[in-house]
Amino acid sequence: MDAITLNLSPVIQLTDEQFFQLCQINELIRFERKPDGTLLLMPLVGGLTSNRNVNITAQLGLWNRDELLGVAFSSSTGFTLPNGAVRSPDASWLRRNKWDALTQEQKERFAPVCPDFVVELRSASDCLQRLHNKMQEYLDNGSRLGWLIDLETKTVEIYRHNQDIEILQSPASLLGEDILSGFVLTLKDIW
């Protein structure tokens, strides 16, 4: 089951604070917000998808711990993008200087910044077009590298700023390129 769309306007226009509080009091529901204020209710994922997601996040986190170049985030982190959308990639990373430029309050909320690197993991229930749009939205708002990993087709779409999308079929690993220098994501346990 893909995301459920909930349009509250023109009846209700949630402020950033109200949206944050809505997410806090409904902790079992994953919300995202589109630039126009429409809410997306994201379904919980099954054990297999969650395990694959943890594998990706763990590899990113271990690399980041050793390199100390930035901050890595899990799938439950919301970011307020420059276009006003609040998005939650399955895994993401932000350069240290961008993170350090945020106030403590901004770090504790949905940080008003777009991650430099994002990963979206497509499971059987995800709408591919919605994920394509989301990946493009990340690029349009400042991401420099993104991976859309499609578990159904065993393909990876690589999104780079100002470049065409590259599609790889069943790669054994992915390189972080110059964005995540030295990072290699091993896909053996993901496929």
C-alpha positions in Angstrom: 0.0 0.0 0.0 1.4 3.3 -1.0 1.1 6.6 0.9 -2.3 8.0 1.7 -2.8 11.7 0.7 -4.6 14.0 3.1 -5.4 17.5 1.9 -6.5 19.7 4.8 -6.7 23.0 3.0 -8.5 25.3 2.9 -10.0 24.2 6.2 -6.7 23.9 8.1 -3.3 25.3 7.3 -0.8 23.7 9.6 2.2 25.8 10.8 5.6 24.1 11.0 5.2 23.9 14.7 1.7 22.3 14.4 2.9 19.8 11.9 5.8 18.9 14.1 3.5 18.4 17.1 1.1 16.3 14.9 4.0 14.0 14.1 5.0 13.8 17.8 1.6 12.8 19.1 1.0 10.3 16.3 4.3 8.5 16.7 3.1 5.3 15.0 2.3 7.2 11.8 5.0 8.4 9.4 4.0 11.7 7.9 5.6 13.7 5.1 4.4 17.1 3.9 4.4 18.2 0.3 5.3 21.9 -0.6 1.5 22.7 -0.9 0.8 21.5 2.6 -0.8 18.2 1.6 0.1 15.5 4.1 1.3 12.0 3.1 0.7 9.2 5.6 3.4 6.7 5.0 2.5 3.0 5.8 4.7 1.1 8.2 7.0 -1.3 6.5 7.4 -5.0 7.0 10.3 -6.8 8.6 12.2 -7.6 5.5 12.2 -4.0 4.2 13.0 -2.7 7.7 16.0 -5.1 7.9 17.3 -3.9 4.6 16.9 -0.3 5.6 18.8 -0.9 8.8 21.6 -2.6 6.8 21.9 0.5 4.6 21.8 2.9 7.6 24.3 0.9 9.5 26.8 0.9 6.7 26.4 4.6 6.2 26.7 5.2 10.0 29.9 3.1 10.4 31.6 4.9 7.5 30.5 8.3 8.9 31.8 7.4 12.4 35.2 6.7 11.0 35.4 9.7 8.6 33.6 12.3 10.8 32.8 14.4 7.7 29.1 14.8 8.5 26.1 13.4 10.2 24.1 10.3 9.1 20.4 9.9 9.6 17.9 7.0 9.7 14.5 6.7 8.1 12.6 8.4 10.9 14.3 11.8 10.4 12.3 14.6 8.9 13.9 17.5 7.0 12.2 20.8 6.0 13.4 21.4 2.5 13.8 24.9 1.0 10.5 24.4 -0.9 8.6 23.9 2.3 8.1 20.2 2.0 9.0 17.9 5.0 10.6 14.7 3.7 12.0 11.6 5.4 14.5 9.7 3.3 15.2 6.1 4.2 18.8 7.0 4.9 20.6 10.3 4.5 23.8 12.3 5.2 24.6 15.9 5.7 28.0 17.6 5.6 29.2 18.6 9.1 29.4 22.4 8.3 25.7 22.4 7.3 24.7 20.6 10.5 26.9 22.8 12.7 25.3 25.9 11.2 21.9 24.9 12.6 20.7 26.0 16.0 20.1 23.4 18.7 16.3 23.9 18.3 16.6 23.4 14.5 18.5 20.1 15.1 15.8 18.9 17.5 13.0 19.6 15.0 12.7 18.9 11.3 16.0 20.5 10.4 15.5 23.3 7.8 18.0 21.8 5.3 18.2 19.3 2.5 20.6 16.4 3.0 23.6 16.2 0.7 23.0 12.5 0.2 19.7 10.5 0.3 18.7 6.9 -0.2 15.2 5.7 -0.9 14.4 2.0 -0.7 11.5 0.9 -2.9 9.5 -2.1 -1.6 6.7 -3.9 -3.4 4.1 -1.5 -2.0 5.8 1.8 -3.1 4.7 3.8 -6.1 7.7 4.1 -8.4 6.5 7.5 -9.8 6.1 9.0 -6.3 9.7 7.9 -5.5 11.0 9.4 -8.8 9.3 12.7 -8.0 10.7 12.6 -4.4 14.3 12.0 -5.7 13.9 14.9 -8.1 12.6 17.0 -5.3 15.7 16.3 -3.2 18.0 17.3 -6.2 15.9 20.5 -6.8 16.4 21.4 -3.1 20.1 20.8 -2.8 21.0 17.1 -2.6 24.1 16.3 -4.5 23.7 12.5 -4.7 20.8 10.1 -4.3 20.2 6.4 -4.7 16.8 4.9 -5.4 17.2 1.2 -4.7 14.4 -0.8 -6.3 14.1 -4.2 -4.6 11.5 -5.5 -7.1 13.7 -5.0 -10.2 17.1 -5.1 -8.4 18.0 -1.8 -10.0 19.6 1.3 -8.6 18.9 4.7 -10.0 21.7 7.2 -9.3 20.6 10.8 -9.1 23.3 13.5 -9.4 23.0 17.2 -9.4 22.7 18.5 -13.1 23.2 15.1 -14.6 21.1 12.4 -16.2 19.9 9.5 -14.1 22.2 6.5 -14.2 20.5 3.1 -13.9 22.5 0.0 -12.7 21.2 -3.6 -12.8 21.9 -5.7 -9.7 25.2 -3.9 -8.7 27.2 -5.6 -6.0 28.1 -2.2 -4.4 27.7 1.5 -4.8 30.3 4.2 -4.4 29.8 7.4 -2.5 31.8 9.2 -5.2 33.1 12.7 -4.2 30.1 13.4 -2.0 30.8 10.5 0.5 34.5 10.0 -0.2 35.5 6.4 0.5 32.0 5.1 1.3 31.0 1.8 -0.4 27.6 0.4 0.2 27.6 -3.4 -0.2 24.3 -4.6 -1.6 24.8 -8.4 -1.1 22.5 -8.5 2.0 20.1 -5.9 0.5 19.2 -7.9 -2.6 
